[in-house]
Amino acid sequence: MSRAVFSEAVFSETVSSGSGVSRTGLDGPGADLGWADFHQPVDVVAELSAELFPRVLRRKDQRWWAEQYVRGLLAADGRKSVRRIAAAVGGGAAEQSLHHLIAASTWDWSPMRAELARRLQDTVAPSAWVVQPMAIPKVGEHSVGVGRQFVPRAGRPDSGQQAFGLWFASERTSAPVNWRLHLPGGWIRDAERRRRAEIPEGAGEESLEECAASVLRSTLKWGLPRRPVVLGAAGPDLGATMRRYREAGVPLLVRVPGGTALAVAGPSLPGFGAGQLAAQRIADSVRALRRPVRWADPLGGPATVRSSLVVGVPVTLPDGGRPGLLLGEWADPRRPPTEFWLTDLDRLPVPALLRLAKLARRVARDCATTGEQVGLRDFVGRSFRGWHRHTTLASVAYAARALDTSGVITARSA
């Protein structure tokens, strides 16, 4: 399918699904952007467990403890260690069984994530897939993948792990469905560290940008309806980043710095034929063409709608000269633009593109709130497999929290 046809198909599908992207604007500034319009059973954890676990966990006891682990993630206070999870669902007697489920069992997390994604496909109705980094501060050197990482919440480099999640996102909500843990070269090249952490033989060294693209490629294998990818940062080689997603066959909307060098592609626009110009200069040169766009702001609550001035400028993309669009956004019309986005979805209207871009804001907020509540960052073991199993069940707990409208999620199943 060509890029143009794919772009129009994605746009038509997101409009018809009611996912919040429209050609004219939001459905209304007071529209309910929450989950209330979905009928949910009382025990969402039991429902999810019955749908997801039998297809992956062959033994009844495994399914029981997986459900208890999810319930413990939702019920335990503070950091979600196995001990605290066990205390929430059955006391000390449960700790050994829960530890074995995560650290020593043999179940494969990828099929469970695929089943979770299929379950959430209709309820989230994603307008985009957001690839979101997750920094995990760590003390010590033994947790798999640990290294010197930049921690946004602290504003400085610190010791920790770096992971990338792929989130289904709409203006109503978001949910993580897939994960990839970045493994620095020191972990890949050290045979003893690999052995202790149980790193699979096929795992190789990759940059952070390659790790982010890899979580997308593994998701594509599940055969789900494709959505545009929203990426909050491109990394140092923008051309290579855009090429990875083009080769994967998905459109990309990526935030870029104001100094990004681009060539104006519109013959009637200022800067055409002038060679490479900074994104900020390009946007400023057409500020008279800005138009207001309204968008749902998750930071202000489910009914908060804000407005920005936005302009779209045809440019040549830095991965082979393909046509694309530079988006410039002004939060304050008297000040310089605040954000710049680059995309190959050049056939979509500018308002729809801005609303897709804002989904990165929703995912960052949701990861920092609900993600913390269910312990996405809280795995305290040292193994590669343990990290993935914990993060998978934490994603199930996240889905249960998001899907529940009754407020009666309990620690123990009936």
HUUR-V513001 format. One record per residue. N is the residue number from 1. RES is the residue in one letter. PHI is phi in degrees with one decimal (NA if undefined). Layout:
n = [N & N]
res = [RES & RES]
phi = [PHI & PHI]
This chain:
n = [1 & 2 & 3 & 4 & 5 & 6 & 7 & 8 & 9 & 10 & 11 & 12 & 13 & 14 & 15 & 16 & 17 & 18 & 19 & 20 & 21 & 22 & 23 & 24 & 25 & 26 & 27 & 28 & 29 & 30 & 31 & 32 & 33 & 34 & 35 & 36 & 37 & 38 & 39 & 40 & 41 & 42 & 43 & 44 & 45 & 46 & 47 & 48 & 49 & 50 & 51 & 52 & 53 & 54 & 55 & 56 & 57 & 58 & 59 & 60 & 61 & 62 & 63 & 64 & 65 & 66 & 67 & 68 & 69 & 70 & 71 & 72 & 73 & 74 & 75 & 76 & 77 & 78 & 79 & 80 & 81 & 82 & 83 & 84 & 85 & 86 & 87 & 88 & 89 & 90 & 91 & 92 & 93 & 94 & 95 & 96 & 97 & 98 & 99 & 100 & 101 & 102 & 103 & 104 & 105 & 106 & 107 & 108 & 109 & 110 & 111 & 112 & 113 & 114 & 115 & 116 & 117 & 118 & 119 & 120 & 121 & 122 & 123 & 124 & 125 & 126 & 127 & 128 & 129 & 130 & 131 & 132 & 133 & 134 & 135 & 136 & 137 & 138 & 139 & 140 & 141 & 142 & 143 & 144 & 145 & 146 & 147 & 148 & 149 & 150 & 151 & 152 & 153 & 154 & 155 & 156 & 157 & 158 & 159 & 160 & 161 & 162 & 163 & 164 & 165 & 166 & 167 & 168 & 169 & 170 & 171 & 172 & 173 & 174 & 175 & 176 & 177 & 178 & 179 & 180 & 181 & 182 & 183 & 184 & 185 & 186 & 187 & 188 & 189 & 190 & 191 & 192 & 193 & 194 & 195 & 196 & 197 & 198 & 199 & 200 & 201 & 202 & 203 & 204 & 205 & 206 & 207 & 208 & 209 & 210 & 211 & 212 & 213 & 214 & 215 & 216 & 217 & 218 & 219 & 220 & 221 & 222 & 223 & 224 & 225 & 226 & 227 & 228 & 229 & 230 & 231 & 232 & 233 & 234 & 235 & 236 & 237 & 238 & 239 & 240 & 241 & 242 & 243 & 244 & 245 & 246 & 247 & 248 & 249 & 250 & 251 & 252 & 253 & 254 & 255 & 256 & 257 & 258 & 259 & 260 & 261 & 262 & 263 & 264 & 265 & 266 & 267 & 268 & 269 & 270 & 271 & 272 & 273 & 274 & 275 & 276 & 277 & 278 & 279 & 280 & 281 & 282 & 283 & 284 & 285 & 286 & 287 & 288 & 289 & 290 & 291 & 292 & 293 & 294 & 295 & 296 & 297 & 298 & 299 & 300 & 301 & 302 & 303 & 304 & 305 & 306 & 307 & 308 & 309 & 310 & 311 & 312 & 313 & 314 & 315 & 316 & 317 & 318 & 319 & 320 & 321 & 322 & 323 & 324 & 325 & 326 & 327 & 328 & 329 & 330 & 331 & 332 & 333 & 334 & 335 & 336 & 337 & 338 & 339 & 340 & 341 & 342 & 343 & 344 & 345 & 346 & 347 & 348 & 349 & 350 & 351 & 352 & 353 & 354 & 355 & 356 & 357 & 358 & 359 & 360 & 361 & 362 & 363 & 364 & 365 & 366 & 367 & 368 & 369 & 370 & 371 & 372 & 373 & 374 & 375 & 376 & 377 & 378 & 379 & 380 & 381 & 382 & 383 & 384 & 385 & 386 & 387 & 388 & 389 & 390 & 391 & 392 & 393 & 394 & 395 & 396 & 397 & 398 & 399 & 400 & 401 & 402 & 403 & 404 & 405 & 406 & 407 & 408 & 409 & 410 & 411 & 412 & 413 & 414]
res = [M & S & R & A & V & F & S & E & A & V & F & S & E & T & V & S & S & G & S & G & V & S & R & T & G & L & D & G & P & G & A & D & L & G & W & A & D & F & H & Q & P & V & D & V & V & A & E & L & S & A & E & L & F & P & R & V & L & R & R & K & D & Q & R & W & W & A & E & Q & Y & V & R & G & L & L & A & A & D & G & R & K & S & V & R & R & I & A & A & A & V & G & G & G & A & A & E & Q & S & L & H & H & L & I & A & A & S & T & W & D & W & S & P & M & R & A & E & L & A & R & R & L & Q & D & T & V & A & P & S & A & W & V & V & Q & P & M & A & I & P & K & V & G & E & H & S & V & G & V & G & R & Q & F & V & P & R & A & G & R & P & D & S & G & Q & Q & A & F & G & L & W & F & A & S & E & R & T & S & A & P & V & N & W & R & L & H & L & P & G & G & W & I & R & D & A & E & R & R & R & R & A & E & I & P & E & G & A & G & E & E & S & L & E & E & C & A & A & S & V & L & R & S & T & L & K & W & G & L & P & R & R & P & V & V & L & G & A & A & G & P & D & L & G & A & T & M & R & R & Y & R & E & A & G & V & P & L & L & V & R & V & P & G & G & T & A & L & A & V & A & G & P & S & L & P & G & F & G & A & G & Q & L & A & A & Q & R & I & A & D & S & V & R & A & L & R & R & P & V & R & W & A & D & P & L & G & G & P & A & T & V & R & S & S & L & V & V & G & V & P & V & T & L & P & D & G & G & R & P & G & L & L & L & G & E & W & A & D & P & R & R & P & P & T & E & F & W & L & T & D & L & D & R & L & P & V & P & A & L & L & R & L & A & K & L & A & R & R & V & A & R & D & C & A & T & T & G & E & Q & V & G & L & R & D & F & V & G & R & S & F & R & G & W & H & R & H & T & T & L & A & S & V & A & Y & A & A & R & A & L & D & T & S & G & V & I & T & A & R & S & A]
phi = [NA & -68.8 & -62.3 & -64.8 & -63.8 & -61.4 & -60.3 & -66.1 & -64.4 & -61.6 & -63.2 & -61.9 & -68.8 & -69.0 & -67.4 & -68.4 & -81.6 & 75.5 & -82.6 & 109.1 & -92.1 & -138.7 & -78.8 & -109.4 & 145.4 & -69.9 & -65.8 & 166.5 & -63.2 & -105.4 & -63.9 & -75.3 & -103.8 & -100.1 & -101.2 & -66.2 & -82.2 & -101.3 & -78.7 & -120.3 & -69.1 & -62.3 & -103.4 & -67.9 & -62.0 & -62.1 & -65.4 & -62.3 & -61.1 & -66.0 & -80.8 & -93.6 & -75.1 & -60.6 & -80.0 & -121.1 & -95.9 & -77.0 & -94.8 & -62.1 & -67.3 & -63.2 & -64.6 & -61.3 & -72.0 & -64.0 & -63.7 & -66.3 & -62.7 & -62.5 & -63.7 & -66.5 & -59.2 & -78.2 & -100.4 & -70.6 & -88.0 & 69.3 & -64.6 & -88.6 & -76.7 & -58.9 & -62.0 & -70.5 & -62.4 & -62.2 & -61.7 & -78.2 & -120.3 & -179.9 & 78.0 & -60.1 & -63.6 & -86.0 & -61.6 & -64.2 & -66.5 & -68.5 & -62.7 & -63.5 & -57.1 & -88.5 & -93.9 & -124.4 & -77.4 & -117.8 & -70.1 & -92.2 & -77.0 & -62.7 & -61.1 & -67.6 & -63.7 & -62.5 & -64.6 & -62.1 & -62.7 & -65.5 & -64.8 & -87.9 & -56.1 & -81.2 & -76.5 & -80.0 & 47.7 & -64.0 & -82.0 & -153.1 & -102.3 & -102.9 & -94.0 & -119.4 & -73.1 & -135.8 & -83.5 & -124.8 & -60.4 & -138.9 & -102.0 & 97.6 & -120.6 & -101.3 & -66.8 & -57.2 & 81.9 & -66.2 & -170.6 & -78.8 & -127.1 & -80.5 & -106.3 & -57.5 & -66.1 & -90.6 & 74.3 & -156.1 & -66.2 & -154.0 & -75.6 & 176.8 & -101.8 & -130.0 & -128.2 & -125.6 & -110.3 & -103.2 & -112.3 & -75.9 & -140.1 & -136.8 & -66.8 & -81.7 & -165.3 & -150.3 & -157.3 & -79.3 & -125.8 & -150.9 & -142.4 & -142.3 & -94.4 & -74.6 & -116.0 & -59.8 & -57.5 & -61.9 & -81.7 & -74.1 & -87.1 & -96.7 & -61.9 & -69.7 & -63.7 & -60.1 & -64.2 & -63.9 & -88.9 & 58.0 & -76.9 & -59.8 & -60.8 & -75.7 & -73.3 & -120.0 & -72.4 & -151.2 & -75.7 & -61.3 & -66.0 & -66.7 & -63.0 & -62.0 & -70.0 & -66.3 & -65.9 & -69.5 & -60.3 & -69.2 & -68.9 & -61.5 & -67.6 & -80.8 & 73.0 & -80.8 & -57.4 & -78.3 & -131.1 & -59.0 & -99.1 & -106.6 & -125.2 & -73.9 & -156.3 & -94.2 & 89.9 & -69.2 & -111.4 & -63.4 & -61.1 & -65.0 & -61.1 & -65.8 & -65.8 & -59.0 & -75.7 & -63.9 & -65.9 & -77.6 & 85.5 & -127.4 & -68.1 & -130.7 & -125.0 & -126.2 & -73.9 & -128.4 & -69.4 & -64.9 & -87.7 & -59.7 & -85.3 & -140.4 & -109.4 & -67.6 & -105.4 & -86.7 & -58.7 & -91.3 & -100.4 & -58.4 & 94.1 & -65.9 & 84.7 & -91.1 & 82.8 & -76.5 & -128.1 & -66.6 & -55.3 & -63.1 & -65.2 & -61.7 & -64.3 & -63.3 & -68.9 & -120.5 & -60.4 & -66.3 & -92.5 & -61.2 & -134.1 & -73.4 & -132.3 & -94.4 & -149.1 & -77.7 & -106.8 & -66.3 & -71.2 & -103.0 & 109.5 & -65.7 & -111.2 & -83.2 & -122.7 & -116.7 & -132.3 & -128.4 & -93.2 & -136.5 & -135.7 & -116.1 & -120.8 & -63.3 & -137.7 & -95.8 & -74.6 & -83.8 & -126.2 & 115.6 & 81.0 & -68.9 & -73.5 & -153.1 & -137.6 & -99.7 & -101.4 & -115.9 & -124.4 & -115.0 & -79.3 & -126.6 & -63.5 & -89.3 & -115.7 & -64.2 & -57.9 & -95.8 & -144.0 & -132.4 & -130.9 & -120.7 & -150.8 & -96.2 & -84.6 & -75.6 & -94.5 & -81.7 & -63.1 & -57.7 & -57.7 & -65.2 & -65.7 & -63.0 & -66.5 & -63.7 & -60.4 & -68.8 & -66.1 & -63.4 & -65.6 & -63.1 & -63.7 & -60.7 & -65.8 & -67.4 & -64.9 & -79.0 & -109.1 & -61.5 & -59.4 & -68.7 & -63.3 & -100.9 & 78.4 & -56.7 & -93.5 & -96.9 & -66.7 & -106.8 & -80.3 & -117.4 & -94.1 & -62.1 & -67.2 & -61.6 & -59.8 & -68.4 & -68.5 & -60.8 & -65.1 & -64.9 & -69.8 & -66.3 & -68.2 & -64.2 & -62.5 & -60.1 & -60.7 & -62.9 & -62.6 & -70.0 & -78.9 & -73.5 & -117.0 & -92.1 & 72.0 & -121.7 & -61.5 & -113.2 & -70.8 & -109.7 & -77.5 & -70.6]
